[in-house]
Amino acid sequence: MKNPNRTAAIRRAAAMAERGESDTIIVYNSSNGATMQYAAWLSEVLECDVVNYNRKHLAYVSLYKTVIFMSWVRAGEITRLMMLRQNYDNFNMKEKNLFIVGVGIGPAESEAYLKRLKYRNSCEDKNLKFFYLPGKYDPDKVKSVDKASVYAMSGTMYEGLSEEDMLTMKERFDKGYDGLDPDNLRSLVEAIFLAETK
């Protein structure tokens, strides 16, 4: 069955190019506001569309050439990414510039942590554009149900991490952490501009 969005996407891209508008969309899923803040900063720089994740909004990705999916990391999983993967063919993602961005409190400087994150989210393909951004966590602002969830996942959350990475994450969960900084977006912005000029 033909996907009518493909024809619409081609027409829309041509019209946007004629008007000099961005053919990029950011879809974000945020829990405590960190991913939402990164999405806002990024949309300002790229002058592109941005929508909060829900099933209806996710289908918009089929209309854009460049898709940036940003979501928070929970126990090594980029939340809601599976929904995008399940609709990969329906949304014609193979023909798009797809960027997957995880936001969390894990150590961004740890190659082992990033390798594990890529593996857990099936983002090991060298052609896939994967980025990780430091988020924030305030234990005093977490709902009791979320605290229970973190406690329940603690057995698997640190699985496969080095002792140093595990201690870093435990300390951030206990004391809080804020790694939010618009400068963290620099390499992502450069990669997006590079992909859009090809």
C-alpha positions as a Markdown table, in Angstrom:
| # | Residue | x | y | z |
|---|---|---|---|---|
| 1 | Met | 0.0 | 0.0 | 0.0 |
| 2 | Lys | 1.3 | 3.4 | -0.9 |
| 3 | Asn | 2.0 | 5.9 | 1.8 |
| 4 | Pro | 0.2 | 9.2 | 0.7 |
| 5 | Asn | 2.5 | 11.1 | 3.0 |
| 6 | Arg | 5.5 | 10.5 | 0.7 |
| 7 | Thr | 3.9 | 12.5 | -2.1 |
| 8 | Ala | 2.9 | 15.2 | 0.3 |
| 9 | Ala | 6.4 | 15.3 | 1.8 |
| 10 | Ile | 7.9 | 15.8 | -1.7 |
| 11 | Arg | 5.5 | 18.7 | -2.5 |
| 12 | Arg | 6.0 | 20.2 | 0.9 |
| 13 | Ala | 9.8 | 20.0 | 0.7 |
| 14 | Ala | 9.8 | 21.7 | -2.7 |
| 15 | Ala | 7.5 | 24.5 | -1.5 |
| 16 | Met | 9.7 | 25.1 | 1.6 |
| 17 | Ala | 12.9 | 25.2 | -0.4 |
| 18 | Glu | 11.3 | 27.7 | -2.7 |
| 19 | Arg | 10.5 | 29.9 | 0.3 |
| 20 | Gly | 13.9 | 29.3 | 2.0 |
| 21 | Glu | 12.3 | 27.6 | 5.0 |
| 22 | Ser | 13.7 | 24.8 | 7.2 |
| 23 | Asp | 12.7 | 21.3 | 6.3 |
| 24 | Thr | 13.5 | 20.1 | 9.8 |
| 25 | Ile | 11.3 | 18.9 | 12.7 |
| 26 | Ile | 12.3 | 18.2 | 16.3 |
| 27 | Val | 10.1 | 15.7 | 18.2 |
| 28 | Tyr | 10.9 | 15.7 | 21.9 |
| 29 | Asn | 9.8 | 13.7 | 24.9 |
| 30 | Ser | 10.6 | 15.4 | 28.3 |
| 31 | Ser | 10.1 | 14.3 | 31.9 |
| 32 | Asn | 11.6 | 17.1 | 34.0 |
| 33 | Gly | 12.0 | 19.8 | 31.4 |
| 34 | Ala | 15.7 | 19.2 | 30.3 |
| 35 | Thr | 14.8 | 17.7 | 26.9 |
| 36 | Met | 12.2 | 20.3 | 26.4 |
| 37 | Gln | 14.8 | 23.0 | 27.1 |
| 38 | Tyr | 17.3 | 21.5 | 24.6 |
| 39 | Ala | 14.6 | 21.2 | 22.0 |
| 40 | Ala | 13.7 | 24.9 | 22.5 |
| 41 | Trp | 17.4 | 26.0 | 22.2 |
| 42 | Leu | 17.9 | 23.8 | 19.1 |
| 43 | Ser | 14.7 | 25.0 | 17.4 |
| 44 | Glu | 15.9 | 28.6 | 17.8 |
| 45 | Val | 19.2 | 27.9 | 16.2 |
| 46 | Leu | 17.8 | 25.8 | 13.4 |
| 47 | Glu | 14.6 | 28.0 | 13.0 |
| 48 | Cys | 12.6 | 24.8 | 12.6 |
| 49 | Asp | 9.4 | 23.2 | 13.8 |
| 50 | Val | 9.3 | 21.5 | 17.2 |
| 51 | Val | 6.5 | 19.4 | 18.7 |
| 52 | Asn | 6.1 | 17.6 | 22.0 |
| 53 | Tyr | 5.9 | 13.8 | 21.5 |
| 54 | Asn | 2.6 | 12.1 | 21.3 |
| 55 | Arg | 1.4 | 9.4 | 18.8 |
| 56 | Lys | -0.4 | 12.0 | 16.6 |
| 57 | His | 2.7 | 14.3 | 16.4 |
| 58 | Leu | 5.1 | 11.5 | 15.8 |
| 59 | Ala | 3.4 | 10.9 | 12.3 |
| 60 | Tyr | 4.5 | 14.5 | 11.3 |
| 61 | Val | 8.1 | 13.2 | 10.8 |
| 62 | Ser | 7.0 | 11.6 | 7.5 |
| 63 | Leu | 6.6 | 15.2 | 6.1 |
| 64 | Tyr | 10.1 | 16.4 | 6.9 |
| 65 | Lys | 13.6 | 15.8 | 5.4 |
| 66 | Thr | 15.5 | 16.1 | 8.6 |
| 67 | Val | 14.1 | 14.5 | 11.8 |
| 68 | Ile | 15.5 | 15.1 | 15.3 |
| 69 | Phe | 14.1 | 12.8 | 17.9 |
| 70 | Met | 15.0 | 13.8 | 21.4 |
| 71 | Ser | 14.0 | 12.0 | 24.6 |
| 72 | Trp | 15.2 | 11.3 | 28.1 |
| 73 | Val | 17.1 | 8.2 | 29.2 |
| 74 | Arg | 15.5 | 5.9 | 31.7 |
| 75 | Ala | 17.6 | 2.9 | 32.9 |
| 76 | Gly | 19.6 | 3.0 | 29.6 |
| 77 | Glu | 16.5 | 3.3 | 27.4 |
| 78 | Ile | 15.7 | 6.3 | 25.3 |
| 79 | Thr | 12.0 | 6.6 | 26.1 |
| 80 | Arg | 9.5 | 6.5 | 23.2 |
| 81 | Leu | 12.3 | 5.6 | 20.7 |
| 82 | Met | 10.7 | 2.2 | 20.2 |
| 83 | Met | 7.5 | 3.8 | 18.8 |
| 84 | Leu | 9.6 | 5.6 | 16.1 |
| 85 | Arg | 11.4 | 2.4 | 15.3 |
| 86 | Gln | 8.1 | 0.5 | 14.9 |
| 87 | Asn | 6.9 | 3.0 | 12.4 |
| 88 | Tyr | 10.3 | 3.4 | 10.6 |
| 89 | Asp | 8.9 | 2.2 | 7.2 |
| 90 | Asn | 5.5 | 3.8 | 7.6 |
| 91 | Phe | 7.2 | 7.2 | 8.1 |
| 92 | Asn | 9.7 | 6.6 | 5.3 |
| 93 | Met | 12.6 | 7.2 | 7.7 |
| 94 | Lys | 15.2 | 5.5 | 5.4 |
| 95 | Glu | 15.2 | 8.5 | 3.1 |
| 96 | Lys | 15.5 | 11.1 | 5.9 |
| 97 | Asn | 18.3 | 12.6 | 7.9 |
| 98 | Leu | 17.5 | 11.0 | 11.3 |
| 99 | Phe | 19.1 | 12.2 | 14.5 |
| 100 | Ile | 18.5 | 10.3 | 17.7 |
| 101 | Val | 19.3 | 12.3 | 20.9 |
| 102 | Gly | 19.3 | 10.9 | 24.4 |
| 103 | Val | 19.2 | 13.3 | 27.4 |
| 104 | Gly | 20.2 | 11.9 | 30.8 |
| 105 | Ile | 22.4 | 12.1 | 33.9 |
| 106 | Gly | 24.9 | 9.4 | 32.8 |
| 107 | Pro | 28.5 | 10.5 | 32.3 |
| 108 | Ala | 28.7 | 12.0 | 28.8 |
| 109 | Glu | 32.5 | 11.8 | 28.8 |
| 110 | Ser | 32.5 | 8.0 | 29.3 |
| 111 | Glu | 33.0 | 6.1 | 26.1 |
| 112 | Ala | 31.9 | 2.9 | 27.8 |
| 113 | Tyr | 28.6 | 4.5 | 29.0 |
| 114 | Leu | 27.9 | 5.9 | 25.5 |
| 115 | Lys | 28.7 | 2.5 | 23.9 |
| 116 | Arg | 26.3 | 0.8 | 26.3 |
| 117 | Leu | 23.6 | 3.4 | 25.6 |
| 118 | Lys | 24.0 | 2.9 | 21.8 |
| 119 | Tyr | 23.8 | -0.8 | 22.2 |
| 120 | Arg | 20.7 | -0.7 | 24.5 |
| 121 | Asn | 18.9 | 1.5 | 22.0 |
| 122 | Ser | 20.0 | -0.3 | 18.8 |
| 123 | Cys | 21.9 | 2.8 | 17.7 |
| 124 | Glu | 25.2 | 1.2 | 16.8 |
| 125 | Asp | 24.9 | 1.6 | 13.1 |
| 126 | Lys | 27.7 | 4.0 | 12.0 |
| 127 | Asn | 25.3 | 5.7 | 9.5 |
| 128 | Leu | 22.9 | 6.5 | 12.3 |
| 129 | Lys | 23.4 | 10.0 | 13.8 |
| 130 | Phe | 23.3 | 9.4 | 17.6 |
| 131 | Phe | 24.0 | 12.1 | 20.2 |
| 132 | Tyr | 23.9 | 12.2 | 24.0 |
| 133 | Leu | 23.3 | 15.4 | 26.0 |
| 134 | Pro | 23.8 | 15.9 | 29.8 |
| 135 | Gly | 20.4 | 16.5 | 31.5 |
| 136 | Lys | 19.3 | 17.3 | 35.0 |
| 137 | Tyr | 17.9 | 15.6 | 38.0 |
| 138 | Asp | 16.6 | 17.1 | 41.3 |
| 139 | Pro | 15.8 | 14.4 | 43.8 |
| 140 | Asp | 13.7 | 16.9 | 45.8 |
| 141 | Lys | 11.4 | 17.5 | 42.9 |
| 142 | Val | 10.8 | 13.8 | 41.9 |
| 143 | Lys | 7.3 | 12.4 | 42.6 |
| 144 | Ser | 7.2 | 9.5 | 45.0 |
| 145 | Val | 5.9 | 7.2 | 42.2 |
| 146 | Asp | 9.0 | 8.1 | 40.1 |
| 147 | Lys | 11.3 | 7.5 | 43.1 |
| 148 | Ala | 9.8 | 4.1 | 43.4 |
| 149 | Ser | 10.3 | 3.5 | 39.7 |
| 150 | Val | 14.0 | 4.5 | 40.0 |
| 151 | Tyr | 14.5 | 2.2 | 43.0 |
| 152 | Ala | 12.8 | -0.7 | 41.2 |
| 153 | Met | 15.1 | -0.3 | 38.2 |
| 154 | Ser | 18.3 | 0.2 | 40.2 |
| 155 | Gly | 19.1 | -3.5 | 39.7 |
| 156 | Thr | 19.3 | -3.1 | 35.9 |
| 157 | Met | 20.2 | 0.6 | 35.7 |
| 158 | Tyr | 23.9 | 0.1 | 36.5 |
| 159 | Glu | 24.2 | -3.2 | 34.6 |
| 160 | Gly | 27.4 | -3.3 | 32.5 |
| 161 | Leu | 28.7 | 0.0 | 33.8 |
| 162 | Ser | 32.2 | 0.5 | 35.1 |
| 163 | Glu | 32.6 | 1.1 | 38.8 |
| 164 | Glu | 33.5 | 4.8 | 38.2 |
| 165 | Asp | 30.4 | 5.3 | 35.9 |
| 166 | Met | 28.2 | 3.6 | 38.4 |
| 167 | Leu | 29.4 | 5.7 | 41.3 |
| 168 | Thr | 29.0 | 8.9 | 39.2 |
| 169 | Met | 25.4 | 8.0 | 38.4 |
| 170 | Lys | 24.6 | 7.0 | 42.0 |
| 171 | Glu | 26.0 | 10.3 | 43.3 |
| 172 | Arg | 23.9 | 12.2 | 40.8 |
| 173 | Phe | 20.7 | 10.4 | 41.8 |
| 174 | Asp | 21.5 | 11.0 | 45.5 |
| 175 | Lys | 22.6 | 14.7 | 45.3 |
| 176 | Gly | 21.1 | 15.9 | 42.1 |
| 177 | Tyr | 22.7 | 17.0 | 38.9 |
| 178 | Asp | 22.4 | 19.8 | 36.3 |
| 179 | Gly | 24.4 | 19.5 | 33.1 |
| 180 | Leu | 22.1 | 21.7 | 31.0 |
| 181 | Asp | 24.0 | 24.0 | 28.8 |
| 182 | Pro | 23.2 | 25.3 | 25.3 |
| 183 | Asp | 26.9 | 24.7 | 24.3 |
| 184 | Asn | 26.3 | 21.0 | 24.6 |
| 185 | Leu | 24.3 | 21.3 | 21.3 |
| 186 | Arg | 27.3 | 22.5 | 19.3 |
| 187 | Ser | 28.4 | 19.2 | 17.7 |
| 188 | Leu | 24.7 | 18.2 | 17.0 |
| 189 | Val | 24.1 | 21.5 | 15.3 |
| 190 | Glu | 27.2 | 21.1 | 13.1 |
| 191 | Ala | 26.2 | 17.6 | 12.2 |
| 192 | Ile | 22.6 | 18.7 | 11.2 |
| 193 | Phe | 23.9 | 21.6 | 9.1 |
| 194 | Leu | 26.3 | 19.2 | 7.4 |
| 195 | Ala | 23.5 | 16.7 | 6.7 |
| 196 | Glu | 21.2 | 19.3 | 5.3 |
| 197 | Thr | 23.8 | 20.6 | 2.8 |
| 198 | Lys | 24.3 | 17.1 | 1.3 |
